[in-house]
Amino acid sequence: MSIDYSSSGVSIEAGEALVDRIKPAVRRTTTPQVLSELGLFGGFYDASFPDYTHPILVSSTDGVGTKLKVAVMANKHSTVGQCLVNHCVNDILACGAVPLFFLDYFATGRLAADTAADVITGMAAACESNGCALLGGETAEMPSMYADGEYDVAGTIVGVVEKDRIINGKRIGVGDVLIGLPSTGLHTNGYSLARAALFPTYSVDTFIDELGTTIGEALLAVHRSYLADIRPLLQTNMIHGLSHITGGGIVGNTSRIVQPGQALDIDWSAWTVPPIFKLIQQAGDVSDAEMRKVFNLGIGMIAVVPEHAAQSVLTQWSEQGAVVVGTIAAA
């Protein structure tokens, strides 16, 4: 009996149909610098930057981890693509860069068109809101690599920053103030611990009064992009450092940008930890130290600013719920 690609589990036609289906959403992300259509072997981007004196490209690659497991459990796939893009936007934003274009990778065992379209359309929506072109991507159908219904996503982003506006922490000094911007929940980190703590007792459909929603909805809240909040300050001298709070928590991530001879003095009582984290801690009997090491605990981005500029930054971010979460101390 002869076999073909389709009988081995891969449908070229389904992949081509998916590309046609997502093209309208992808086209909406097109910027004037994009010189290609979706479907070519590569994406073309005009790398002339007339508004920059010495443009520096900044890139990053990431995924969304086992948040995908929750999406599969809840059969809701419209948010994780947005999370992926916003996570990558925040990573290069922490370097002072604004996004130019994004590339995605979607891999699954057997292509489910509705699921893939939801995920990639979510990516396109986030790209559009961040002013970033979805320049291209790859959809891989790999039977036996993934269980039925499961998939993985990853993304690469490229942005630009003026060389003399790079933010890398080198200007951070003792006495600088740490201003935190709230997260929308777990963002894209800590889901293995969260699932281990919650799902022996609860299901994704369990409604929790303190959350005002189901556990699944709370866990799938879209990872917030901080571009609109921070971009107006990038051309000032008010930001000495930026820390995107991902895996490793507030201390683990912010320690990456402090300078020798400096230490973090975090005021853990400065903000109210959102209910989803308290639920995880109670359900799993997780220690305070472990919670602080794994989760953002409600603070998704930290700006390190000089003391004299702190009140100005707080005023500009008053509607965003910004709060002082600590200072830079001498080690």
ZADO-1210 file (C-alpha; in nm, 4 decimals, padded with zeros to 6 digits):
<atoms>
<atom x="00.0000" y="00.0000" z="00.0000" code="MET" pos="1"/>
<atom x="00.1498" y="00.3330" z="-00.1018" code="SER" pos="2"/>
<atom x="00.1515" y="00.6309" z="00.1301" code="ILE" pos="3"/>
<atom x="00.1717" y="01.0026" z="00.0727" code="ASP" pos="4"/>
<atom x="00.2440" y="01.3108" z="00.2817" code="TYR" pos="5"/>
<atom x="-00.1206" y="01.3518" z="00.3791" code="SER" pos="6"/>
<atom x="-00.1564" y="00.9962" z="00.5062" code="SER" pos="7"/>
<atom x="00.1613" y="01.0416" z="00.7133" code="SER" pos="8"/>
<atom x="-00.0081" y="01.3302" z="00.8931" code="GLY" pos="9"/>
<atom x="00.0950" y="01.6451" z="00.7065" code="VAL" pos="10"/>
<atom x="-00.1429" y="01.8453" z="00.4887" code="SER" pos="11"/>
<atom x="00.0253" y="02.0957" z="00.2570" code="ILE" pos="12"/>
<atom x="-00.3175" y="02.2128" z="00.1454" code="GLU" pos="13"/>
<atom x="-00.4219" y="02.2917" z="00.5043" code="ALA" pos="14"/>
<atom x="-00.1082" y="02.4999" z="00.5521" code="GLY" pos="15"/>
<atom x="-00.1701" y="02.6934" z="00.2339" code="GLU" pos="16"/>
<atom x="-00.5328" y="02.7521" z="00.3337" code="ALA" pos="17"/>
<atom x="-00.4177" y="02.8867" z="00.6709" code="LEU" pos="18"/>
<atom x="-00.1855" y="03.1381" z="00.5036" code="VAL" pos="19"/>
<atom x="-00.4727" y="03.2619" z="00.2870" code="ASP" pos="20"/>
<atom x="-00.6931" y="03.2876" z="00.5948" code="ARG" pos="21"/>
<atom x="-00.4530" y="03.5009" z="00.7991" code="ILE" pos="22"/>
<atom x="-00.3410" y="03.7302" z="00.5150" code="LYS" pos="23"/>
<atom x="-00.5988" y="04.0046" z="00.5854" code="PRO" pos="24"/>
<atom x="-00.4923" y="04.0299" z="00.9509" code="ALA" pos="25"/>
<atom x="-00.1254" y="04.0308" z="00.8568" code="VAL" pos="26"/>
<atom x="-00.1767" y="04.2998" z="00.5907" code="ARG" pos="27"/>
<atom x="-00.3192" y="04.5297" z="00.8591" code="ARG" pos="28"/>
<atom x="00.0204" y="04.5280" z="01.0306" code="THR" pos="29"/>
<atom x="00.2006" y="04.6517" z="00.7184" code="THR" pos="30"/>
<atom x="00.4065" y="04.9671" z="00.7646" code="THR" pos="31"/>
<atom x="00.5561" y="05.1837" z="00.4881" code="PRO" pos="32"/>
<atom x="00.8918" y="05.0082" z="00.5356" code="GLN" pos="33"/>
<atom x="00.7526" y="04.6648" z="00.4449" code="VAL" pos="34"/>
<atom x="00.8367" y="04.5802" z="00.0832" code="LEU" pos="35"/>
<atom x="00.7008" y="04.2258" z="00.0574" code="SER" pos="36"/>
<atom x="00.3815" y="04.0235" z="00.0719" code="GLU" pos="37"/>
<atom x="00.3249" y="03.7266" z="00.3012" code="LEU" pos="38"/>
<atom x="00.4253" y="03.4007" z="00.1360" code="GLY" pos="39"/>
<atom x="00.7662" y="03.4789" z="-00.0102" code="LEU" pos="40"/>
<atom x="01.0800" y="03.3017" z="00.1081" code="PHE" pos="41"/>
<atom x="01.1725" y="03.6037" z="00.3156" code="GLY" pos="42"/>
<atom x="01.0315" y="03.9348" z="00.4311" code="GLY" pos="43"/>
<atom x="01.1701" y="04.2630" z="00.2996" code="PHE" pos="44"/>
<atom x="01.2076" y="04.5653" z="00.5257" code="TYR" pos="45"/>
<atom x="01.3494" y="04.9018" z="00.4225" code="ASP" pos="46"/>
<atom x="01.6306" y="04.9639" z="00.6720" code="ALA" pos="47"/>
<atom x="01.6769" y="05.3327" z="00.6018" code="SER" pos="48"/>
<atom x="01.6170" y="05.5364" z="00.9172" code="PHE" pos="49"/>
<atom x="01.6131" y="05.9054" z="00.8232" code="PRO" pos="50"/>
<atom x="01.5011" y="06.0090" z="01.1715" code="ASP" pos="51"/>
<atom x="01.8032" y="05.8411" z="01.3355" code="TYR" pos="52"/>
<atom x="02.1633" y="05.9611" z="01.3420" code="THR" pos="53"/>
<atom x="02.3136" y="05.6265" z="01.4427" code="HIS" pos="54"/>
<atom x="02.0413" y="05.3583" z="01.4466" code="PRO" pos="55"/>
<atom x="02.1119" y="05.0391" z="01.6413" code="ILE" pos="56"/>
<atom x="01.9045" y="04.7270" z="01.5780" code="LEU" pos="57"/>
<atom x="01.7853" y="04.5380" z="01.8847" code="VAL" pos="58"/>
<atom x="01.6442" y="04.1854" z="01.8620" code="SER" pos="59"/>
<atom x="01.4944" y="03.9255" z="02.0939" code="SER" pos="60"/>
<atom x="01.3336" y="03.5813" z="02.0730" code="THR" pos="61"/>
<atom x="01.0875" y="03.4282" z="02.3165" code="ASP" pos="62"/>
<atom x="00.7863" y="03.2034" z="02.3679" code="GLY" pos="63"/>
<atom x="00.4936" y="03.1896" z="02.6098" code="VAL" pos="64"/>
<atom x="00.5810" y="02.8667" z="02.7919" code="GLY" pos="65"/>
<atom x="00.3136" y="02.6446" z="02.9396" code="THR" pos="66"/>
<atom x="00.0541" y="02.9190" z="02.9238" code="LYS" pos="67"/>
<atom x="-00.0259" y="02.7260" z="02.6070" code="LEU" pos="68"/>
<atom x="-00.1388" y="02.4326" z="02.8232" code="LYS" pos="69"/>
<atom x="-00.3995" y="02.6578" z="02.9829" code="VAL" pos="70"/>
<atom x="-00.5120" y="02.7799" z="02.6398" code="ALA" pos="71"/>
<atom x="-00.5617" y="02.4202" z="02.5292" code="VAL" pos="72"/>
<atom x="-00.7459" y="02.3307" z="02.8509" code="MET" pos="73"/>
<atom x="-00.9775" y="02.6307" z="02.8119" code="ALA" pos="74"/>
<atom x="-00.9982" y="02.5959" z="02.4314" code="ASN" pos="75"/>
<atom x="-00.9240" y="02.9663" z="02.4050" code="LYS" pos="76"/>
<atom x="-00.6398" y="03.0594" z="02.1727" code="HIS" pos="77"/>
<atom x="-00.6989" y="03.4258" z="02.0912" code="SER" pos="78"/>
<atom x="-00.4800" y="03.5710" z="02.3680" code="THR" pos="79"/>
<atom x="-00.1540" y="03.3743" z="02.3583" code="VAL" pos="80"/>
<atom x="-00.0471" y="03.5218" z="02.0241" code="GLY" pos="81"/>
<atom x="-00.0920" y="03.8701" z="02.1686" code="GLN" pos="82"/>
<atom x="00.1075" y="03.7653" z="02.4745" code="CYS" pos="83"/>
<atom x="00.3955" y="03.6480" z="02.2570" code="LEU" pos="84"/>
<atom x="00.4233" y="03.9741" z="02.0655" code="VAL" pos="85"/>
<atom x="00.3836" y="04.1969" z="02.3711" code="ASN" pos="86"/>
<atom x="00.6435" y="03.9965" z="02.5636" code="HIS" pos="87"/>
<atom x="00.8950" y="04.0493" z="02.2840" code="CYS" pos="88"/>
<atom x="00.8036" y="04.4181" z="02.2498" code="VAL" pos="89"/>
<atom x="00.8686" y="04.4670" z="02.6217" code="ASN" pos="90"/>
<atom x="01.2031" y="04.2897" z="02.6038" code="ASP" pos="91"/>
<atom x="01.3482" y="04.5269" z="02.3458" code="ILE" pos="92"/>
<atom x="01.1696" y="04.8226" z="02.5044" code="LEU" pos="93"/>
<atom x="01.3768" y="04.7519" z="02.8143" code="ALA" pos="94"/>
<atom x="01.6773" y="04.8417" z="02.5959" code="CYS" pos="95"/>
<atom x="01.5152" y="05.1658" z="02.4798" code="GLY" pos="96"/>
<atom x="01.4123" y="05.0247" z="02.1406" code="ALA" pos="97"/>
<atom x="01.0825" y="05.0527" z="01.9556" code="VAL" pos="98"/>
<atom x="00.9640" y="04.7578" z="01.7429" code="PRO" pos="99"/>
<atom x="01.0004" y="04.7386" z="01.3658" code="LEU" pos="100"/>
<atom x="00.8947" y="04.3875" z="01.2685" code="PHE" pos="101"/>
<atom x="00.8086" y="04.0478" z="01.4118" code="PHE" pos="102"/>
<atom x="00.8508" y="03.6888" z="01.2881" code="LEU" pos="103"/>
<atom x="00.6550" y="03.3965" z="01.4288" code="ASP" pos="104"/>
<atom x="00.6917" y="03.0190" z="01.4490" code="TYR" pos="105"/>
<atom x="00.3850" y="02.7993" z="01.5038" code="PHE" pos="106"/>
<atom x="00.4388" y="02.4245" z="01.5426" code="ALA" pos="107"/>
<atom x="00.1818" y="02.1510" z="01.5969" code="THR" pos="108"/>
<atom x="00.1263" y="01.7793" z="01.5512" code="GLY" pos="109"/>
<atom x="-00.1789" y="01.8109" z="01.3279" code="ARG" pos="110"/>
<atom x="-00.2822" y="02.1506" z="01.2003" code="LEU" pos="111"/>
<atom x="-00.6160" y="02.2681" z="01.3422" code="ALA" pos="112"/>
<atom x="-00.7049" y="02.5628" z="01.1231" code="ALA" pos="113"/>
<atom x="-00.9277" y="02.7456" z="01.3714" code="ASP" pos="114"/>
<atom x="-00.6721" y="02.7215" z="01.6518" code="THR" pos="115"/>
<atom x="-00.3814" y="02.8323" z="01.4362" code="ALA" pos="116"/>
<atom x="-00.5831" y="03.1183" z="01.2892" code="ALA" pos="117"/>
<atom x="-00.6835" y="03.2395" z="01.6370" code="ASP" pos="118"/>
<atom x="-00.3234" y="03.2353" z="01.7577" code="VAL" pos="119"/>
<atom x="-00.1733" y="03.4063" z="01.4543" code="ILE" pos="120"/>
<atom x="-00.4562" y="03.6586" z="01.4260" code="THR" pos="121"/>
<atom x="-00.3819" y="03.7450" z="01.7893" code="GLY" pos="122"/>
<atom x="-00.0180" y="03.8023" z="01.6958" code="MET" pos="123"/>
<atom x="-00.1274" y="04.0311" z="01.4126" code="ALA" pos="124"/>
<atom x="-00.3581" y="04.2287" z="01.6425" code="ALA" pos="125"/>
<atom x="-00.0747" y="04.2884" z="01.8888" code="ALA" pos="126"/>
<atom x="00.1658" y="04.3815" z="01.6111" code="CYS" pos="127"/>
<atom x="-00.0865" y="04.6313" z="01.4785" code="GLU" pos="128"/>
<atom x="-00.1401" y="04.7911" z="01.8198" code="SER" pos="129"/>
<atom x="00.2369" y="04.8174" z="01.8740" code="ASN" pos="130"/>
<atom x="00.3019" y="04.9660" z="01.5291" code="GLY" pos="131"/>
<atom x="00.5034" y="04.6590" z="01.4371" code="CYS" pos="132"/>
<atom x="00.4866" y="04.4682" z="01.1082" code="ALA" pos="133"/>
<atom x="00.4204" y="04.0934" z="01.1130" code="LEU" pos="134"/>
<atom x="00.6775" y="04.0373" z="00.8424" code="LEU" pos="135"/>
<atom x="00.6600" y="03.6598" z="00.8090" code="GLY" pos="136"/>
<atom x="00.6623" y="03.3297" z="00.9883" code="GLY" pos="137"/>
<atom x="00.6601" y="02.9530" z="00.9730" code="GLU" pos="138"/>
<atom x="00.3853" y="02.7006" z="01.0347" code="THR" pos="139"/>
<atom x="00.5205" y="02.3510" z="01.1000" code="ALA" pos="140"/>
<atom x="00.3028" y="02.0399" z="01.1076" code="GLU" pos="141"/>
<atom x="00.4971" y="01.7587" z="01.2758" code="MET" pos="142"/>
<atom x="00.3051" y="01.4392" z="01.3547" code="PRO" pos="143"/>
<atom x="00.4270" y="01.2529" z="01.6653" code="SER" pos="144"/>
<atom x="00.6162" y="01.5591" z="01.7950" code="MET" pos="145"/>
<atom x="00.3094" y="01.7026" z="01.9692" code="TYR" pos="146"/>
<atom x="00.0034" y="01.5415" z="02.1242" code="ALA" pos="147"/>
<atom x="-00.3282" y="01.5952" z="01.9480" code="ASP" pos="148"/>
<atom x="-00.4539" y="01.9467" z="02.0067" code="GLY" pos="149"/>
<atom x="-00.1215" y="02.0796" z="02.1340" code="GLU" pos="150"/>
<atom x="00.1085" y="02.3332" z="01.9729" code="TYR" pos="151"/>
<atom x="00.4001" y="02.5630" z="02.0463" code="ASP" pos="152"/>
<atom x="00.4738" y="02.9194" z="01.9427" code="VAL" pos="153"/>
<atom x="00.7828" y="03.1367" z="01.9411" code="ALA" pos="154"/>
<atom x="00.8596" y="03.4788" z="01.8043" code="GLY" pos="155"/>
<atom x="01.1512" y="03.6989" z="01.7057" code="THR" pos="156"/>
<atom x="01.1313" y="04.0762" z="01.7124" code="ILE" pos="157"/>
<atom x="01.3587" y="04.3418" z="01.5683" code="VAL" pos="158"/>
<atom x="01.3522" y="04.7030" z="01.6825" code="GLY" pos="159"/>
<atom x="01.5630" y="05.0158" z="01.6637" code="VAL" pos="160"/>
<atom x="01.7150" y="05.2632" z="01.9083" code="VAL" pos="161"/>
<atom x="01.9362" y="05.5685" z="01.8660" code="GLU" pos="162"/>
<atom x="02.2846" y="05.4728" z="01.9836" code="LYS" pos="163"/>
<atom x="02.3069" y="05.7510" z="02.2404" code="ASP" pos="164"/>
<atom x="01.9585" y="05.6586" z="02.3729" code="ARG" pos="165"/>
<atom x="02.0368" y="05.2938" z="02.4506" code="ILE" pos="166"/>
<atom x="01.9096" y="05.1949" z="02.7958" code="ILE" pos="167"/>
<atom x="02.1368" y="04.9338" z="02.9525" code="ASN" pos="168"/>
<atom x="02.1566" y="05.0300" z="03.3200" code="GLY" pos="169"/>
<atom x="02.4972" y="05.1943" z="03.3027" code="LYS" pos="170"/>
<atom x="02.3530" y="05.5264" z="03.4209" code="ARG" pos="171"/>
<atom x="02.1887" y="05.3739" z="03.7281" code="ILE" pos="172"/>
<atom x="02.3145" y="05.5267" z="04.0514" code="GLY" pos="173"/>
<atom x="02.2671" y="05.4770" z="04.4243" code="VAL" pos="174"/>
<atom x="01.9537" y="05.6604" z="04.5328" code="GLY" pos="175"/>
<atom x="01.7681" y="05.6033" z="04.2056" code="ASP" pos="176"/>
<atom x="01.4005" y="05.5170" z="04.2466" code="VAL" pos="177"/>
<atom x="01.2263" y="05.2045" z="04.1178" code="LEU" pos="178"/>
<atom x="00.8838" y="05.2791" z="03.9711" code="ILE" pos="179"/>
<atom x="00.6659" y="04.9798" z="03.8895" code="GLY" pos="180"/>
<atom x="00.3906" y="04.9548" z="03.6310" code="LEU" pos="181"/>
<atom x="00.1168" y="04.6991" z="03.7047" code="PRO" pos="182"/>
<atom x="00.0921" y="04.3670" z="03.5245" code="SER" pos="183"/>
<atom x="-00.2291" y="04.2110" z="03.3986" code="THR" pos="184"/>
<atom x="-00.1547" y="03.8874" z="03.5830" code="GLY" pos="185"/>
<atom x="00.1083" y="03.6190" z="03.5313" code="LEU" pos="186"/>
<atom x="00.1932" y="03.7524" z="03.1843" code="HIS" pos="187"/>
<atom x="00.3923" y="03.4623" z="03.0317" code="THR" pos="188"/>
<atom x="00.5889" y="03.3180" z="03.3227" code="ASN" pos="189"/>
<atom x="00.5374" y="03.0773" z="03.6084" code="GLY" pos="190"/>
<atom x="00.2625" y="02.8694" z="03.4516" code="TYR" pos="191"/>
<atom x="00.4147" y="02.5321" z="03.5363" code="SER" pos="192"/>
<atom x="00.4051" y="02.6219" z="03.9063" code="LEU" pos="193"/>
<atom x="00.0611" y="02.7828" z="03.8731" code="ALA" pos="194"/>
<atom x="-00.0858" y="02.4743" z="03.7052" code="ARG" pos="195"/>
<atom x="00.0720" y="02.2425" z="03.9621" code="ALA" pos="196"/>
<atom x="-00.0762" y="02.4524" z="04.2425" code="ALA" pos="197"/>
<atom x="-00.4236" y="02.5173" z="04.1034" code="LEU" pos="198"/>
<atom x="-00.5433" y="02.2305" z="03.8914" code="PHE" pos="199"/>
<atom x="-00.5459" y="01.9478" z="04.1427" code="PRO" pos="200"/>
<atom x="-00.8254" y="02.1468" z="04.3121" code="THR" pos="201"/>
<atom x="-00.9772" y="02.3733" z="04.0475" code="TYR" pos="202"/>
<atom x="-01.0588" y="02.3610" z="03.6769" code="SER" pos="203"/>
<atom x="-01.0186" y="02.6328" z="03.4165" code="VAL" pos="204"/>
<atom x="-01.3954" y="02.6895" z="03.4337" code="ASP" pos="205"/>
<atom x="-01.4057" y="02.7440" z="03.8101" code="THR" pos="206"/>
<atom x="-01.5393" y="03.0922" z="03.8886" code="PHE" pos="207"/>
<atom x="-01.3604" y="03.2610" z="04.1766" code="ILE" pos="208"/>
<atom x="-01.5341" y="03.5556" z="04.3404" code="ASP" pos="209"/>
<atom x="-01.2066" y="03.7250" z="04.4357" code="GLU" pos="210"/>
<atom x="-01.0955" y="03.7141" z="04.0721" code="LEU" pos="211"/>
<atom x="-01.4298" y="03.8232" z="03.9323" code="GLY" pos="212"/>
<atom x="-01.3840" y="03.5659" z="03.6589" code="THR" pos="213"/>
<atom x="-01.2862" y="03.2039" z="03.5983" code="THR" pos="214"/>
<atom x="-00.9391" y="03.0737" z="03.6707" code="ILE" pos="215"/>
<atom x="-00.8871" y="03.0110" z="03.3006" code="GLY" pos="216"/>
<atom x="-00.9750" y="03.3682" z="03.2052" code="GLU" pos="217"/>
<atom x="-00.7488" y="03.5079" z="03.4768" code="ALA" pos="218"/>
<atom x="-00.4552" y="03.2919" z="03.3674" code="LEU" pos="219"/>
<atom x="-00.5070" y="03.3773" z="02.9995" code="LEU" pos="220"/>
<atom x="-00.5164" y="03.7555" z="03.0511" code="ALA" pos="221"/>
<atom x="-00.3083" y="03.9203" z="02.7789" code="VAL" pos="222"/>
<atom x="00.0506" y="04.0041" z="02.8663" code="HIS" pos="223"/>
<atom x="00.0536" y="04.3828" z="02.8780" code="ARG" pos="224"/>
<atom x="00.2618" y="04.5905" z="02.6379" code="SER" pos="225"/>
<atom x="00.4279" y="04.8901" z="02.8041" code="TYR" pos="226"/>
<atom x="00.5305" y="05.0598" z="02.4801" code="LEU" pos="227"/>
<atom x="00.2608" y="05.3286" z="02.4854" code="ALA" pos="228"/>
<atom x="00.3414" y="05.4134" z="02.8486" code="ASP" pos="229"/>
<atom x="00.7187" y="05.4279" z="02.8189" code="ILE" pos="230"/>
<atom x="00.7766" y="05.5542" z="02.4647" code="ARG" pos="231"/>
<atom x="00.7073" y="05.9212" z="02.5514" code="PRO" pos="232"/>
<atom x="00.9914" y="05.9094" z="02.8062" code="LEU" pos="233"/>
<atom x="01.2519" y="05.7439" z="02.5834" code="LEU" pos="234"/>
<atom x="01.3744" y="06.0775" z="02.4472" code="GLN" pos="235"/>
<atom x="01.4245" y="06.2224" z="02.7947" code="THR" pos="236"/>
<atom x="01.6981" y="06.1603" z="03.0487" code="ASN" pos="237"/>
<atom x="01.4522" y="06.0410" z="03.3094" code="MET" pos="238"/>
<atom x="01.4980" y="05.6658" z="03.2597" code="ILE" pos="239"/>
<atom x="01.8263" y="05.5154" z="03.3746" code="HIS" pos="240"/>
<atom x="01.7122" y="05.1545" z="03.3412" code="GLY" pos="241"/>
<atom x="01.4154" y="04.9348" z="03.2529" code="LEU" pos="242"/>
<atom x="01.3418" y="04.5866" z="03.3814" code="SER" pos="243"/>
<atom x="01.0816" y="04.3613" z="03.2182" code="HIS" pos="244"/>
<atom x="00.9621" y="04.1343" z="03.4996" code="ILE" pos="245"/>
<atom x="00.9514" y="03.7839" z="03.3541" code="THR" pos="246"/>
<atom x="01.0878" y="03.4515" z="03.4839" code="GLY" pos="247"/>
<atom x="01.2999" y="03.5249" z="03.7887" code="GLY" pos="248"/>
<atom x="01.0657" y="03.7832" z="03.9328" code="GLY" pos="249"/>
<atom x="01.1388" y="04.1397" z="04.0348" code="ILE" pos="250"/>
<atom x="01.4776" y="04.0738" z="04.1925" code="VAL" pos="251"/>
<atom x="01.6019" y="03.8261" z="03.9334" code="GLY" pos="252"/>
<atom x="01.5271" y="04.0555" z="03.6396" code="ASN" pos="253"/>
<atom x="01.6117" y="04.3929" z="03.7879" code="THR" pos="254"/>
<atom x="01.9450" y="04.2596" z="03.9171" code="SER" pos="255"/>
<atom x="02.0466" y="04.2190" z="03.5521" code="ARG" pos="256"/>
<atom x="02.0741" y="04.5964" z="03.5084" code="ILE" pos="257"/>
<atom x="02.2098" y="04.7200" z="03.8428" code="VAL" pos="258"/>
<atom x="02.5784" y="04.8104" z="03.8450" code="GLN" pos="259"/>
<atom x="02.8664" y="04.6813" z="04.0597" code="PRO" pos="260"/>
<atom x="02.8474" y="04.8170" z="04.4124" code="GLY" pos="261"/>
<atom x="02.4696" y="04.8544" z="04.3944" code="GLN" pos="262"/>
<atom x="02.1840" y="04.6552" z="04.5453" code="ALA" pos="263"/>
<atom x="01.8058" y="04.6469" z="04.5226" code="LEU" pos="264"/>
<atom x="01.5999" y="04.7672" z="04.8174" code="ASP" pos="265"/>
<atom x="01.2493" y="04.6404" z="04.7360" code="ILE" pos="266"/>
<atom x="00.9496" y="04.7491" z="04.9432" code="ASP" pos="267"/>
<atom x="00.7297" y="04.4418" z="04.9079" code="TRP" pos="268"/>
<atom x="00.4437" y="04.6181" z="05.0910" code="SER" pos="269"/>
<atom x="00.4258" y="04.9056" z="04.8411" code="ALA" pos="270"/>
<atom x="00.1541" y="04.7514" z="04.6267" code="TRP" pos="271"/>
<atom x="-00.1346" y="04.5091" z="04.6585" code="THR" pos="272"/>
<atom x="-00.0576" y="04.1686" z="04.5126" code="VAL" pos="273"/>
<atom x="-00.3406" y="04.0701" z="04.2725" code="PRO" pos="274"/>
<atom x="-00.5763" y="03.7908" z="04.3853" code="PRO" pos="275"/>
<atom x="-00.4580" y="03.5374" z="04.1242" code="ILE" pos="276"/>
<atom x="-00.1168" y="03.5203" z="04.2907" code="PHE" pos="277"/>
<atom x="-00.2670" y="03.4840" z="04.6364" code="LYS" pos="278"/>
<atom x="-00.4853" y="03.1996" z="04.5078" code="LEU" pos="279"/>
<atom x="-00.1824" y="03.0208" z="04.3604" code="ILE" pos="280"/>
<atom x="00.0131" y="03.0618" z="04.6843" code="GLN" pos="281"/>
<atom x="-00.2703" y="02.9321" z="04.9019" code="GLN" pos="282"/>
<atom x="-00.3637" y="02.6417" z="04.6740" code="ALA" pos="283"/>
<atom x="-00.0045" y="02.5202" z="04.6424" code="GLY" pos="284"/>
<atom x="00.1227" y="02.6233" z="04.9863" code="ASP" pos="285"/>
<atom x="00.3991" y="02.8139" z="04.8062" code="VAL" pos="286"/>
<atom x="00.6475" y="03.0081" z="05.0173" code="SER" pos="287"/>
<atom x="00.6842" y="03.3861" z="04.9897" code="ASP" pos="288"/>
<atom x="01.0421" y="03.3415" z="04.8689" code="ALA" pos="289"/>
<atom x="00.9341" y="03.1074" z="04.5890" code="GLU" pos="290"/>
<atom x="00.6501" y="03.3354" z="04.4828" code="MET" pos="291"/>
<atom x="00.8898" y="03.6297" z="04.4593" code="ARG" pos="292"/>
<atom x="01.1398" y="03.4244" z="04.2620" code="LYS" pos="293"/>
<atom x="00.8919" y="03.2908" z="04.0055" code="VAL" pos="294"/>
<atom x="00.6188" y="03.5515" z="03.9527" code="PHE" pos="295"/>
<atom x="00.5919" y="03.9246" z="03.8812" code="ASN" pos="296"/>
<atom x="00.3382" y="03.9535" z="04.1674" code="LEU" pos="297"/>
<atom x="00.1547" y="04.2342" z="03.9926" code="GLY" pos="298"/>
<atom x="00.4483" y="04.4462" z="03.8711" code="ILE" pos="299"/>
<atom x="00.5241" y="04.3884" z="03.5022" code="GLY" pos="300"/>
<atom x="00.7822" y="04.6567" z="03.4261" code="MET" pos="301"/>
<atom x="01.0130" y="04.8637" z="03.6450" code="ILE" pos="302"/>
<atom x="01.1679" y="05.1949" z="03.5450" code="ALA" pos="303"/>
<atom x="01.4778" y="05.3063" z="03.7326" code="VAL" pos="304"/>
<atom x="01.4767" y="05.6858" z="03.7474" code="VAL" pos="305"/>
<atom x="01.6824" y="05.9508" z="03.9285" code="PRO" pos="306"/>
<atom x="01.5286" y="06.0682" z="04.2535" code="GLU" pos="307"/>
<atom x="01.4651" y="06.4198" z="04.1212" code="HIS" pos="308"/>
<atom x="01.2599" y="06.2813" z="03.8302" code="ALA" pos="309"/>
<atom x="01.0546" y="06.0270" z="04.0256" code="ALA" pos="310"/>
<atom x="00.7567" y="06.2514" z="04.0975" code="GLN" pos="311"/>
<atom x="00.7377" y="06.3668" z="03.7357" code="SER" pos="312"/>
<atom x="00.7344" y="06.0072" z="03.6107" code="VAL" pos="313"/>
<atom x="00.4740" y="05.9073" z="03.8691" code="LEU" pos="314"/>
<atom x="00.2555" y="06.1967" z="03.7593" code="THR" pos="315"/>
<atom x="00.2828" y="06.0990" z="03.3928" code="GLN" pos="316"/>
<atom x="00.1921" y="05.7411" z="03.4824" code="TRP" pos="317"/>
<atom x="-00.0768" y="05.8196" z="03.7383" code="SER" pos="318"/>
<atom x="-00.3530" y="05.6678" z="03.5258" code="GLU" pos="319"/>
<atom x="-00.1446" y="05.3540" z="03.4709" code="GLN" pos="320"/>
<atom x="-00.1311" y="05.2808" z="03.8446" code="GLY" pos="321"/>
<atom x="00.2436" y="05.3353" z="03.8788" code="ALA" pos="322"/>
<atom x="00.3923" y="05.2948" z="04.2252" code="VAL" pos="323"/>
<atom x="00.7346" y="05.3304" z="04.3873" code="VAL" pos="324"/>
<atom x="00.8505" y="04.9761" z="04.4647" code="VAL" pos="325"/>
<atom x="01.1974" y="05.0471" z="04.5990" code="GLY" pos="326"/>
<atom x="01.5295" y="05.2189" z="04.5500" code="THR" pos="327"/>
<atom x="01.8866" y="05.1477" z="04.4451" code="ILE" pos="328"/>
<atom x="02.1050" y="05.1111" z="04.7545" code="ALA" pos="329"/>
<atom x="02.4781" y="05.0711" z="04.8048" code="ALA" pos="330"/>
<atom x="02.5809" y="04.7056" z="04.8150" code="ALA" pos="331"/>
</atoms>
